[in-house]
């Protein structure tokens, strides 16, 4: 997974949120998991985590994806 975009909508609570993440190579033979979240249509908050290997970054991304799905987020777009 290189890019995953998810959304969660709850009209009753006026909640329209997005969460997206990217796994990208770094400059020093490391890997980054870039996460962005916020209200749909607004700029989001961005955070980055660094990992030594691609496998570690993918495991962290998959774990985060599972947690977001449990909270009601649904995948809208994925790219490999």
C-alpha positions in Angstrom: 0.0 0.0 0.0 1.5 3.3 -1.1 -1.6 5.5 -0.5 -4.8 4.9 1.4 -7.7 7.5 1.7 -10.5 6.8 4.1 -13.6 8.7 5.2 -16.1 8.5 8.0 -19.5 10.2 7.9 -22.1 10.6 10.6 -24.9 13.0 9.5 -26.5 12.9 13.0 -23.4 14.3 14.6 -22.3 16.4 11.6 -19.1 14.4 11.4 -17.4 14.2 8.0 -13.8 13.2 8.6 -11.0 11.9 6.4 -7.8 10.0 7.1 -5.1 9.3 4.5 -1.7 7.7 4.7 1.3 7.3 2.4 4.3 5.0 2.7 7.3 6.6 1.0 11.1 6.1 0.8 13.2 8.6 2.8 16.5 10.2 1.9 18.7 8.0 4.1 17.6 4.5 3.2 14.7 4.7 5.6 10.9 4.7 5.1 8.2 7.2 6.1 4.6 6.7 7.0 2.9 10.1 6.3 -0.5 10.5 8.0 -3.0 13.3 7.3 -6.5 13.7 9.0 -9.2 16.3 9.4 -12.6 17.4 8.3 -13.5 16.6 4.7 -13.0 19.7 2.5 -10.5 21.3 4.9 -6.7 21.1 5.1 -5.7 18.4 7.6 -3.1 17.8 10.2 0.0 16.0 9.0 2.4 13.8 10.9 5.3 11.6 9.9 6.8 8.5 11.3 10.1 7.0 10.2 11.0 3.3 9.9 14.2 1.5 9.1 12.6 -0.9 6.6 9.7 -0.9 4.2 8.2 -3.9 6.0 8.0 -2.0 9.3 6.3 0.9 7.7 3.7 -1.3 6.0 3.0 -3.2 9.2 2.4 0.2 11.0 0.2 1.4 8.2 -1.9 -1.9 8.2 -2.3 -1.7 12.0 -3.5 1.9 11.7 -5.8 1.0 8.9 -7.4 -1.8 11.0 -7.9 0.6 13.9 -9.5 3.2 11.7 -11.9 0.6 10.1 -13.0 -0.4 13.6 -13.9 3.2 14.3 -16.1 3.3 11.2 -13.8 4.7 8.5 -14.2 3.2 5.0 -11.6 3.0 2.3 -12.4 5.3 -0.6 -9.2 5.1 -2.6 -6.1 2.9 -2.4 -3.0 2.8 -4.6 -0.1 0.4 -4.7 
